[in-house]
Each structure stands twice: as structure tokens, then as C-alpha cells.
């Protein structure tokens, strides 16, 4: 969505919000586009609200109409990136069949292809600076969603995951695989770094091999696993969108969905 450069400030009194809610939402997204571009270029610690306002073509006070603090602005940026990531994961999965390996492959591919999301997952201080220190207070598996353990418990109940591991231990193994591959690959010699899509495959295979039982499984189990996987991802998408709406100050979910649909 990035706008690529400075534009002329809005021709209206600074600090006065537009009357049209869609205009306000579009302006918020434009500000976030600019913030994302600058963070990737300069890093969070060197990017000021003044920088964002100047590049977005708005008054500094206008940004504070949307977010009370600089931290809230950049939190909204990461929340939007997360929404875009999990929405694309859901699109990749389609109507199924969808297994844990499919989910891991899609998630890893999206993280690898999104610099902000990759920096967020890995706690990259060069990009996100002080934000990474704040983020470490959260759970290590936050990118997978709060109901991931329950989802794994459902798969375990269908007999497709190892019964000698608890859902919490499954989470530990899978998060370790995901983070381990993402952390190690960049420091490997050039000849040992696979392309991102291949790396996503390796993550899925390693995670699946470490947690799954041997198949094949009956058709009814395969269907049940697909339903559980898609329901989990759908719930994750909705939770991410709800948090983003809160960051954008949008209480009307239907208005938000209409705007997002028209913007695509």
C-alpha cells in the first residue's frame, strides 16, 4: 500500500477530522502505509511522528487524532500487517483439505515474505527497536493465535497428533521449529540458504514430522481435521481484525468490512 514519497499536506485546518468515516479510515491507512515504509527504511527508533506526518502529507496533530501516542501508531501498523498475513494464510488454505502441515507451510511462507512481520516474529531490533523489547512480554507463539493450543488439542483428539505430547508440548515443539528455522537460515553460508518457499516447506515438514502420527487417515478424520484447521484460522483472522478495528477507532464492524472490500 506504500505511497512512495511525500505529498502535499491536506488543504484543511490542521487537527480537524474529516466528516466522512470512510475518508478518515482511508487517511489512517495512508498514514500506516507511510509509517511502514519509513520503519523498513530507517528503523523504528529513528522514525518520528513528524517524519510520518511529513511523508503522508498530513499535519502532526492529525496523526494524534487517530493515535494518542507514537507507540499506538506503530502498534496499529503491526496489527494491520498481522491481519494481512493471516488473511492471506486463509486464502492459501482455500476450502481444504487443510492439515497442520498446510497451516505451517502457509504461515511460514507469509512470515518470510513480509519484512515487518518477520521482524516482529524474530524481535529484530534493527527494524523495530524498542518495540521488540515491549513485544517480548507476550507469548512466544503469539503469531499463531491465542487458540492454537486448543486447535492442537482437537487434532490430538482425532488421533493425528502424537498422544505422548500434551497440547502445550506440541506448541513448544512447533514454535521452536518455526523460530529456529527463521533464526538460523540468515546466518548460514550462502549455499545453505534455501529460497523462502523451500524454507517454508522444510518448516512444515519438520514440524509435522515432530508432532504428527503416521497416516493415512480415514476420510472422516481428514474432513474433521480440515474443519478444525479452517475454523481455527477463521477465528484467528476475526480476532486480528477486531484488534485492528480497535487500533483504527472503528466501532462499526460492517463499515470496516465494506471499506476493506472496496479497497482491495
Phi, psi and omega per residue, in radians:
X1 nan -0.080 -2.989
X2 -0.974 2.559 -3.084
X3 -1.699 -0.156 2.919
X4 1.396 -0.079 3.112
X5 3.016 3.119 -3.092
X6 -1.256 2.576 3.051
X7 -2.248 2.922 -3.126
X8 -1.259 2.443 3.118
X9 -1.002 2.682 3.140
X10 -1.082 2.453 -3.107
X11 -1.509 1.234 3.086
X12 -2.779 2.977 -3.108
X13 -1.142 2.260 -3.116
X14 -1.040 2.418 3.074
X15 1.545 -0.154 -3.127
X16 -1.606 2.069 -3.084
X17 -1.262 2.593 3.060
X18 -1.163 2.625 -3.114
X19 -1.284 -0.566 -3.073
X20 -1.444 2.179 -3.083
X21 -1.125 -0.598 3.119
X22 -1.146 -0.665 3.074
X23 -1.076 -0.769 -3.138
X24 -1.088 -0.749 -3.133
X25 -1.175 -0.717 3.107
X26 -1.094 -0.689 3.132
X27 -1.148 -0.699 3.106
X28 -1.059 -0.742 3.128
X29 -1.151 -0.650 3.116
X30 -1.111 -0.696 3.098
X31 -1.126 -0.727 3.132
X32 -1.170 -0.654 3.045
X33 -0.958 -0.839 -3.106
X34 -1.146 -0.757 3.128
X35 -1.048 -0.724 3.121
X36 -1.111 -0.761 3.105
X37 -1.037 -0.775 -3.070
X38 -1.251 -0.672 3.123
X39 -1.097 -0.731 3.127
X40 -1.194 -0.484 -3.120
X41 -1.481 -0.772 -3.009
X42 -1.958 -0.363 -3.013
X43 1.630 2.702 -3.083
X44 -1.061 -0.800 -3.032
X45 -1.111 -0.454 -3.109
X46 -1.713 -0.030 -3.112
X47 -1.750 2.086 -3.115
X48 -1.798 2.882 3.057
X49 -1.081 -0.635 3.102
X50 -1.076 -0.725 3.085
X51 -1.032 -0.823 -3.097
X52 -1.119 -0.786 -3.121
X53 -1.070 -0.783 -3.108
X54 -1.099 -0.807 -3.110
X55 -1.227 -0.541 -3.129
X56 -1.446 -0.203 3.134
X57 1.322 0.573 3.101
X58 -2.246 2.881 3.050
X59 -1.308 2.639 3.112
X60 -0.980 -0.713 3.136
X61 -1.087 -0.483 3.124
X62 -1.132 -0.674 3.109
X63 -1.082 -0.681 -3.133
X64 -1.281 -0.185 2.968
X65 -1.243 -0.499 -3.132
X66 -1.591 -0.722 -3.073
X67 -2.363 2.332 -3.061
X68 -1.239 -0.495 -3.082
X69 -2.378 2.872 3.054
X70 -1.055 -0.683 -3.132
X71 -1.106 -0.678 3.123
X72 -1.155 -0.639 3.093
X73 -1.034 -0.854 -3.071
X74 -1.342 -0.448 3.003
X75 -1.128 -0.693 3.095
X76 -1.111 -0.664 3.110
X77 -1.048 -0.823 -3.132
X78 -1.190 -0.608 3.088
X79 -1.139 -0.687 3.105
X80 -1.145 -0.707 3.127
X81 -1.095 -0.680 3.120
X82 -1.141 -0.729 3.091
X83 -1.027 -0.816 -3.127
X84 -1.105 -0.640 -3.133
X85 -1.167 -0.918 -3.058
X86 -1.234 -0.497 3.061
X87 -1.138 -0.695 3.116
X88 -1.240 -0.615 3.044
X89 -1.018 -0.777 3.131
X90 -1.109 -0.691 3.123
X91 -1.122 -0.710 3.136
X92 -1.077 -0.662 -3.099
X93 -1.260 -0.467 3.102
X94 1.025 -2.380 -3.126
X95 -1.716 0.114 3.094
X96 1.713 -3.083 -0.049
X97 -1.074 2.608 -3.064
X98 -2.367 2.045 -3.129
X99 -1.941 3.091 3.061
X100 -1.065 -0.692 3.124
X101 -1.112 -0.707 3.097
X102 -1.055 -0.754 3.125
X103 -1.102 -0.811 -3.141
X104 -1.084 -0.728 -3.129
X105 -1.096 -0.808 -3.117
X106 -1.163 -0.752 -3.139
X107 -1.109 -0.816 -3.136
X108 -1.087 -0.723 3.137
X109 -1.088 -0.713 -3.141
X110 -1.208 -0.727 3.108
X111 -1.073 -0.775 -3.115
X112 -1.126 -0.554 -3.081
X113 -1.562 0.000 -3.090
X114 -2.156 1.791 -3.065
X115 -0.967 -0.701 3.139
X116 -1.184 -0.707 -3.134
X117 -1.201 -0.692 3.110
X118 -1.096 -0.749 3.109
X119 -1.109 -0.666 3.136
X120 -1.161 -0.798 -3.124
X121 -1.107 -0.740 -3.052
X122 -1.545 -0.080 -3.114
X123 1.140 0.754 -3.079
X124 -1.271 1.831 -3.069
X125 -1.262 -0.407 3.106
X126 -1.149 -0.587 3.137
X127 -1.591 -0.855 -2.977
X128 -1.808 -0.072 3.011
X129 0.855 -2.205 -3.066
X130 -1.133 -0.391 3.100
X131 -1.066 -0.570 -3.131
X132 -1.162 -0.607 3.135
X133 -1.215 -0.611 3.073
X134 -1.207 -0.657 -3.071
X135 -1.216 -0.465 -3.105
X136 -1.113 -0.253 3.106
X137 -1.243 -0.318 -3.120
X138 -1.476 3.041 3.125
X139 -1.229 2.581 -3.103
X140 -1.106 -0.545 -3.103
X141 -1.660 0.422 -3.042
X142 -1.036 -0.572 -3.107
X143 -1.124 -0.360 -3.127
X144 -1.485 -0.221 3.113
X145 1.746 2.655 -3.054
X146 -1.179 -0.407 -3.098
X147 -1.710 0.275 -3.077
X148 -1.100 -0.708 3.138
X149 -1.110 -0.717 3.110
X150 -1.122 -0.690 3.089
X151 -1.056 -0.788 3.120
X152 -1.137 -0.612 3.073
X153 -1.076 -0.662 3.089
X154 -1.121 -0.796 3.117
X155 -1.086 -0.687 3.110
X156 -1.087 -0.669 3.110
X157 -1.135 -0.482 3.093
X158 -1.486 -0.008 3.059
X159 1.429 0.235 -3.115
X160 -1.701 -0.129 3.055
X161 -2.057 2.691 -3.116
X162 -1.024 2.286 -3.130
X163 -1.431 -0.239 3.131
X164 -1.426 -0.090 3.043
X165 -1.946 2.408 3.064
X166 -1.361 2.838 3.052
X167 -0.934 -0.667 3.125
X168 -1.138 -0.667 3.117
X169 -1.230 -0.609 3.042
X170 -1.059 -0.752 3.113
X171 -1.049 -0.809 -3.121
X172 -1.027 -0.781 -3.134
X173 -1.112 -0.834 -3.054
X174 -1.198 -0.706 3.105
X175 -1.155 -0.665 3.112
X176 -1.117 -0.708 3.107
X177 -1.108 -0.864 -3.100
X178 -1.054 -0.910 -3.094
X179 -1.192 -0.649 -3.115
X180 -1.086 -0.822 3.113
X181 -1.100 -0.749 -3.099
X182 -1.146 -0.609 -3.121
X183 -1.365 -0.672 -3.021
X184 -1.371 -0.695 -3.028
X185 -0.931 -0.792 -3.098
X186 -1.134 -0.401 -3.088
X187 -1.717 0.007 3.092
X188 -1.330 2.684 3.034
X189 -0.983 2.654 -3.013
X190 -0.904 -0.713 -3.095
X191 -1.212 -0.175 -3.118
X192 -1.870 0.131 -3.140
X193 -1.736 1.879 3.137
X194 -1.290 2.767 3.025
X195 -1.023 2.743 -3.045
X196 -0.972 -0.765 -3.104
X197 -1.139 -0.647 3.081
X198 -1.196 -0.672 3.099
X199 -1.076 -0.694 3.091
X200 -1.073 -0.694 3.083
X201 -1.090 -0.768 -3.135
X202 -1.105 -0.691 3.100
X203 -1.082 -0.802 -3.131
X204 -1.104 -0.766 -3.128
X205 -1.144 -0.751 -3.130
X206 -1.161 -0.774 3.122
X207 -1.119 -0.745 3.129
X208 -1.144 -0.788 -3.125
X209 -1.081 -0.567 -3.095
X210 -1.388 -0.341 -2.996
X211 -2.163 -0.394 -3.018
X212 -1.535 2.741 2.969
X213 -1.574 2.908 -3.104
X214 -1.322 2.349 3.061
X215 -1.635 -2.842 -0.031
X216 -1.319 2.878 -3.095
X217 -1.984 2.702 3.093
X218 -1.032 2.738 -3.092
X219 -1.030 -0.657 -3.116
X220 -1.184 -0.571 3.083
X221 -1.222 -0.736 3.104
X222 -1.038 -0.739 3.104
X223 -1.126 -0.744 -3.124
X224 -1.111 -0.682 3.106
X225 -1.136 -0.732 3.104
X226 -1.061 -0.813 3.131
X227 -1.036 -0.811 -3.120
X228 -1.103 -0.710 -3.119
X229 -1.155 -0.819 -3.109
X230 -1.196 -0.644 3.095
X231 -1.136 -0.690 3.099
X232 -1.093 -0.817 -3.115
X233 -1.159 -0.722 3.104
X234 -1.025 -0.760 3.124
X235 -1.140 -0.644 3.110
X236 -1.152 -0.728 3.091
X237 -1.064 -0.818 -3.103
X238 -1.130 -0.714 3.113
X239 -1.111 -0.710 3.126
X240 -1.149 -0.714 3.135
X241 -1.182 -0.614 3.118
X242 -1.124 -0.731 3.113
X243 -1.162 -0.653 3.115
X244 -1.165 -0.728 3.105
X245 -1.011 -0.711 3.113
X246 -1.107 -0.702 3.134
X247 -1.184 -0.484 -3.135
X248 -1.638 -0.021 3.136
X249 1.218 0.548 -3.126
X250 -1.842 1.937 3.135
X251 -1.538 -0.480 -3.089
X252 -1.503 1.800 -3.096
X253 -1.103 -0.667 -3.118
X254 -1.147 -0.706 3.100
X255 -1.085 -0.747 3.131
X256 -1.075 -0.791 -3.128
X257 -1.120 -0.713 3.130
X258 -1.091 -0.762 -3.129
X259 -1.099 -0.802 -3.108
X260 -1.095 -0.684 3.127
X261 -1.128 -0.746 3.138
X262 -1.218 -0.458 -3.100
X263 -1.367 -0.317 -3.106
X264 -1.292 nan nan
